[in-house]
Amino acid sequence: MRVDWEALAQPAETNANGQMVGMRVDWEGVRHPPRSLLAGRYCRVEPLSQERHGAQLFDELHKMPGGANWTYLSHGPFSHLEDWQQWMAANAALDDPQFYAIVDGRDGEAVGLCSYLRIAPADGSIEVGFLNFSPRLQRSRLATEAMYLMMRNAFELGYRRYEWKCDAQNAPSVQAALRLGFTFEGLFRQARVNKGRNRDTVWFSILDHEWPVRRAALEAWLDEGNFDADGRQRASLAQIVAAQS
């Protein structure tokens, strides 16, 4: 992976010393995201609750053979419900990471986990992470809508930068970031040790001025008219992006 950083750099100007510096920004910061419910057409993104979501998520997130959905996470899988409940008790009420359950709008069942993290209101930067999708959620309209709702909320709050980071070996996560319209920024080599293994971390982002175009494409893909009676997409997100270009 290689990035031309000069092509990605934001506009600059010359200061009184003849040095190149970033453009002035009329910026006073934003607030920390409130712990609020995000409702969509197909799913809801609800503040994580041990009482409301604990048992459902334990069942849903442990259905994949071999626990493959936990491989790239720093925690889990959990052998017993009690261990999962202990993890939830320690994490559900945190402000950063701020955890949410992804809930199927059809039956109200919790089918996935996500969070905001590395929240920097003074800089306007926020990351989405701790993504854990059950088999029922993976490659579904619900998964795309949940990510759209998280993005939309962050930018509506005034954040300037929305980040996605993942293990470089996690090909599905890399492909998901690119599909959703994130820009690849670089590879941080030997960034962490995760479960006794080296982790190179891939960085992606969407910036506030890029969001309107990304939003339009996502909303067009999520529109009910883009799916036939059997739930098959009529146009892929890539096709919609190409048509809008």
N, C-alpha and C positions, 0 to 999 in steps of 0.2 A: 504494500500500500504506500502511495506517495501523494503528497499534497503540495501544490504550488502556493506557498503561503502568501506570496505577493499578490496573487490573484484573489485571495480570500480577504486580505486586509481591507479594513474600512477606509474611507476617504481621509486624507490628512491635509495639513496646511503647514506653512512655515512660520515659526515664531520670531520674536525680535532678535534672537541669537542665530538665526539662520538654520535652526534645527527643525526637522519634520516632527510634528506632533499631531495627535488626534484632534479631530474637529471638536469644537465646544458643544456641549450637550446641556440643554435646559433640563436639569434633572435634580429632583429632590428625594428620590427613592420611592419605594412602594411599601405597602404593609405586608406583613406575614400573611399567607393565605389563611382565611378563616376555615375552620373545619365544617364544611357545608356539603350538603347533598347535591350531586350533579345529575340531573335527569335528562335522558335522551329518549329516542323513539324505541329503541330495542333493549336498552339496559339502563341501570342506575349505578353511579359510583358513590357509595355511601361511606361516611367515616367509619373506620373499622371498630366493631364492637364485639368483645368477647362473648357477651351474652347472645347477641343477635346472630353473629356469623361464625362463631367458634367451631361448633360441631359440623356445620355444613361445609366449611372450608376444609376441615380435617378430612372429611370423607372425599370431597371432590379433588383435592390436591394430592391425594395418595392413591389415585386410581390408575396412574400411568405405570406400566410395567417397569420395574427396576428403578422407579423414582427418577426418571430421566428429566423431569421438569425441575428438579432440585439441583442438578449437577453444577450449574454455574452460580448458584446462590451461596452466600456465606453461611447460611443456616439450613437445617433440615437435610433429608426428610426426618420425620418423627415417628418413632416406633409405637408410641402410645398417645392417646388423646390427652392424657394428663400432661405429657411433655409439651405438646402443642399449646395447651391452655396456659402453661407456665410461660412459654415464649410470648403468647399474646398478652398476658398480664403485664409483662415487662415492656411491651412495645406499642400496644394499641393506643395509648394516650399520649405518646410522644409528639412534640411539635416538629421535630426534625430528626429522623424521617417522620413524615406525617402519612400514616397508612390509611388505605381505603380498600373496601371490598367491592368487587365488580359483581353486580346482581342482575340476573336474568329478569328482564321486565315481564316475561310471560308468566312465571310462576313464583317470583320473589326469592329464588334460591341463589345463594352466594356461590359463584363459580370461579372466582379469581381474585388475586391480590395485586395491589400496586401502591405506589407512594410518590409523594414529593420528597425530595431530599436535597442536601447541600443548598438550602434556601438562603439566598443573600439579598434581602430587600434593599440594602443600601446600593448595591450594584445592579439590581434588577435581573439577577440570574437565578434560575431554578432548574432542577433536574427531575426527570421522571425515572423511577427505578423500582427495585425489588419486585419486578414483574414475575408473576407466577400464574400461568393460565392452565386450568384444568383441561382434560381432553375435550370436554364439551365446549369450552371457550375458544380453543385454538383454531385459527384460520376461519373465524366466524365474523359476521357483521357486528356482533356484540363487542368483540375484541377491538376492532377498528373504531367503533363508536366510543368505547371507553377511552382510548387514547386521544381521540378527537376532543372529547369532553374535558379531559385533563389539560390539553393544550389550550383550548378555547378559554377555559377558566383562568389559566395563568396569564395569557395575553390581555384578557379583559381586565385583570387586576392591575395591569400596567407593566408587567415584566418585559424586559428587553431581550432576554436570551433564555431559550428553553433547551436543555441539554438531554442527551441520551448517551449513556456509556455502557459498554458491555465487554465481556471476555472476547478477545479476538478469535477464539476457537468456537464461539457460539454463533454459528452461521445463521440459524433462524433469526436471532436477534439482530444481527447485522443487516440481513435482508429486510426485516421488518422496518428498521430505521430508514433505510433507503426508500422503501415503498411508501412510507408515510411522508416523505419529502424532506428528511433531514439531510444536511450537508456533512460529508465526512471531513473531519478536520485533522486527524492524525492518530498515531499509534504510540501509546506510552508503554515502552518496553519494560518488563519486569516491574510492573507497577505495584503488584501485590502478591502475597502468597495466600491462596485460597484452597482450603481443605488439603493442605500439604502439596499443592501443585503451583507452579508458576502461573501467573496471570499477566498477560499483556492486555492492556485496556485500550479499546477503540473509542474515540470521541466523535460525537456528532452534535449538531445544533440546528435550531431554527431561530432566526432573529425576527424581531417585531415587524420590520418592514417587509419581510418575506411571508409573514403569516397570512395576509389577505389572499394571496394566490393559493397557498397550501389549503387554506380554509375552504375556498370555493371548490377545489378539486375534491376534497374529502366530503363536503356536503353533497356534491353531485353524485359521488359514488354511493353514499349512504341513502340517497333518496329512494323511496319505495319503488318508484318507477324504473329503477335500475335493476330490479330483480323480477324474474318471472314467477309464475305460480308455484314452482317447485323450489324457489329460493335461490336459483342460479343467477349469478351476475350477468347482466347484458353487456356491460363494458367494464374492463378492469380499471383499476385506479391509474395504471400506467397509460392506458388508452385515453382516459379522460384528461390526464395531464398533457399528453401529446396533442389532443384536439384543442386544448386551451392555449397552446403555445403559438 
